[in-house]
Amino acid sequence: MLRLAVAASTALLLLAACTRLPPTVPPTPAASATGLAPLITREQAIETAAIILSSSVVARSVIRAELHGWYWEVIFDNLNATADELMPRVLKPPLLRPPGEPTVEPYPGIWQSVVIRVDVQDGGIFTSSARRAPRPGPYLSQSQAIEAAMRSTPPDPSWADRAKVEAYLVGDVWTVPIWEEGSADRRHRILAWVDAVTGLAEGAAFM
């Protein structure tokens, strides 16, 4: 039976980078929604996440960390950062254009926040994203976001009846983690994102 939990936070348009980085902080025991140990602490998660940002970006951030499923979500907010400040670890550098073609700014404008997710078991970073100011609503409801996420990236039938689901709004994007609580099997973890304005959903399974 799917169980539902909801939490709220702030942030902006999602550009997810799903390259997993190795852990940089030794894990220590703590409590988590996964029911698994050992886990890293909030302070360790923040320290790990800050490694992929410049010191100037970290220094002017409002930082918070929230526990969701199998990961800490670390948010560096109120950045007002340019794309250059967030490349290459959060925003991917643009591809080189052929000679003679005009240069195009791949990430124009100002980025308000960065969201970095850190595995509670091994301290590895597995996604990072930069976000702009949220668009005006109306927004999809929580239940509509969950339905869209489950259609986009449904759990495998072998563990679907034991899946736990959260849905929380991050700016104008619903974040929907789907996982088997208490399981160390990384194949039983899905992270989906649902555009709260358009309803478009995408997701990824993590190993």
ABEGO torsion letter per residue (X at the ends): XBBBBBBBBBEBBBBBBABBBBBABBBBBBBBAAGBOBBBBAAAAAAAAAAABBAAAAAABBBBBBBBEABBBBBBBGAGBBAAAAOAAABBBBBBBBBGBBBBBABBEBBABBBBBBBAAAGBBABBBBBBBBBBOBBBBAAAAAAAAAAABBBBAAAAAABBBBBBBBEABBBBBBBBBGBABAAABBBBBBBAAAGBBBBBBBX
